[in-house]
Amino acid sequence: MSRPLGYLSVVLSFCCVLGVSLVDRFGIDGTVAGFGLGYLLGEGLSVLAIVFAAYGCYRILLAAFDRRTPDKRRRHDARNILRLTVGIAGIVSVLGVVTQQWVGVLFSLGVVGFAVTFALQQPLFSLIGWLYIMVKRPYQVGDRVAIEDSKGDVVEVSFLVTTLWEINGGLVSSNQPSGRIVTLPNSVVLSSHVMNYTREEFPFVWNELTVQVAYETDLDYATDLMAGIADDYIGDEMAARIGRYRERLSETPVELEVQDRPTVNIVQQESWVEFRLRYLVHPRRGQRVRNELYKRILDAFNDEPDRVKFPVSRNR
C-alpha cells in the first residue's frame, strides 16, 4: 500500500506544479487581504506540491527499503531516519517557497535553533540520545534491556523516547511480562547504564539454578547427576552457542575459561550445601528452561533418598 500511495502523492505534486504554471500563464484577478488572488493561489499550490512530493518520496523509499530488508529492526530505524530527513527537507522547502528567501530561511533556522537549544534542552538531549542509539547501537527494537529501574522488551525507538513492554516490575517476577508500557526519554542512554540481554551479536545470557541439599548428601554423585540432567536437556544447544561466545571473546583482550556444557558449583552454607547449576540460555526462554530443569533434577534426587538428602529444620 505504501508504494501506490507514494506514486499517487507524486502525481498530485505534478498536478499542483501544473496548476502553478497555469496560474502564472493566465493570471487571476482579485485580491485577498491586500495580496493578489493569483499570487496566493500559486503559493498555496507550490506548498501543496512540496508536501505531496515529500510524502510521496517518503512512501516510495520506505516501500523499497521494506521490500529489500526483511529485518523488522532495520525497517523501524529506516522509517525514523527517512521521516526526519524528509520532514526537515520539506519544512525548509516550504519556508523557502513562502518567503522566497532561501538564504534568509537557512540563517533564520540557525538562529532559531540556537535559541531552542536553551529553551528545550531535555528534548534536544533526547534527540542526541536517539542519534547515539542509531550510531552506537546500545539497543534496538526487539532487544530485552534494563535501563535505570526499568526492564523490558524494546518495542519502539522514536526521536525522543524509547518504549518498553515491561518485564518484572512491581506486579510480577521471574522475567514475566507485566502488561505495562514504560516510556523512557532517549537522553537516559547518555547518563545511565544500559544492560542489553539480547544483543544481536550474541543474544544469550548465563543463568543459575540453585538447589539446596543436606551435608549428608553424596556430593560427587549429586553434582554429576545434576550436570548430567542439564546436559541431556540443553547441552547440545548450549555447546553450539558457546562457539559464538568464544568468537566474541577472541575479538577482545579478555581471557576467560568458558565451559561448553552445563556445570555445577558447590557453595557451603551454615546449615546446608547449595548446588548452583550454570548454563547458557536465551533470556526469553530462561524461566521455561529453569522450571523444566528444576522439575527433572528434583525428580531424580527424590529417586535416590539414600544418596541425596534435603536439609531439615535444625537449631543454629
Rosetta blueprint (number, residue, H / E / L):
1 M L
2 S H
3 R H
4 P H
5 L H
6 G H
7 Y H
8 L H
9 S H
10 V H
11 V H
12 L H
13 S H
14 F H
15 C H
16 C H
17 V H
18 L H
19 G H
20 V H
21 S H
22 L H
23 V H
24 D H
25 R H
26 F H
27 G L
28 I L
29 D L
30 G L
31 T E
32 V E
33 A L
34 G L
35 F E
36 G E
37 L H
38 G H
39 Y H
40 L H
41 L H
42 G H
43 E H
44 G H
45 L H
46 S H
47 V H
48 L H
49 A H
50 I H
51 V H
52 F H
53 A H
54 A H
55 Y H
56 G H
57 C H
58 Y H
59 R H
60 I H
61 L H
62 L H
63 A H
64 A H
65 F H
66 D H
67 R H
68 R H
69 T L
70 P L
71 D L
72 K H
73 R H
74 R H
75 R H
76 H H
77 D H
78 A H
79 R H
80 N H
81 I H
82 L H
83 R H
84 L H
85 T H
86 V H
87 G H
88 I H
89 A H
90 G H
91 I H
92 V H
93 S H
94 V H
95 L H
96 G H
97 V H
98 V H
99 T H
100 Q L
101 Q L
102 W H
103 V H
104 G H
105 V H
106 L H
107 F H
108 S H
109 L H
110 G H
111 V H
112 V H
113 G H
114 F H
115 A H
116 V H
117 T H
118 F H
119 A H
120 L L
121 Q H
122 Q H
123 P H
124 L H
125 F H
126 S H
127 L H
128 I H
129 G H
130 W H
131 L H
132 Y H
133 I H
134 M H
135 V H
136 K H
137 R L
138 P L
139 Y L
140 Q L
141 V L
142 G L
143 D L
144 R E
145 V E
146 A E
147 I E
148 E L
149 D L
150 S E
151 K E
152 G E
153 D E
154 V E
155 V E
156 E E
157 V E
158 S L
159 F L
160 L L
161 V E
162 T E
163 T E
164 L E
165 W E
166 E E
167 I E
168 N L
169 G L
170 G L
171 L L
172 V L
173 S L
174 S L
175 N L
176 Q L
177 P E
178 S E
179 G E
180 R E
181 I E
182 V E
183 T E
184 L E
185 P E
186 N H
187 S H
188 V H
189 V H
190 L H
191 S L
192 S L
193 H L
194 V E
195 M E
196 N E
197 Y L
198 T L
199 R L
200 E L
201 E L
202 F L
203 P L
204 F L
205 V E
206 W E
207 N E
208 E E
209 L E
210 T E
211 V E
212 Q E
213 V E
214 A L
215 Y L
216 E L
217 T L
218 D L
219 L H
220 D H
221 Y H
222 A H
223 T H
224 D H
225 L H
226 M H
227 A H
228 G H
229 I H
230 A H
231 D H
232 D H
233 Y H
234 I H
235 G H
236 D H
237 E H
238 M H
239 A H
240 A H
241 R H
242 I H
243 G H
244 R H
245 Y H
246 R H
247 E H
248 R H
249 L H
250 S H
251 E L
252 T L
253 P L
254 V L
255 E L
256 L L
257 E L
258 V L
259 Q L
260 D L
261 R L
262 P L
263 T E
264 V E
265 N E
266 I E
267 V E
268 Q E
269 Q L
270 E L
271 S L
272 W L
273 V E
274 E E
275 F E
276 R E
277 L E
278 R E
279 Y E
280 L E
281 V E
282 H L
283 P H
284 R H
285 R H
286 G H
287 Q H
288 R H
289 V H
290 R H
291 N H
292 E H
293 L H
294 Y H
295 K H
296 R H
297 I H
298 L H
299 D H
300 A H
301 F H
302 N H
303 D L
304 E L
305 P L
306 D L
307 R L
308 V L
309 K L
310 F L
311 P L
312 V L
313 S L
314 R L
315 N L
316 R L
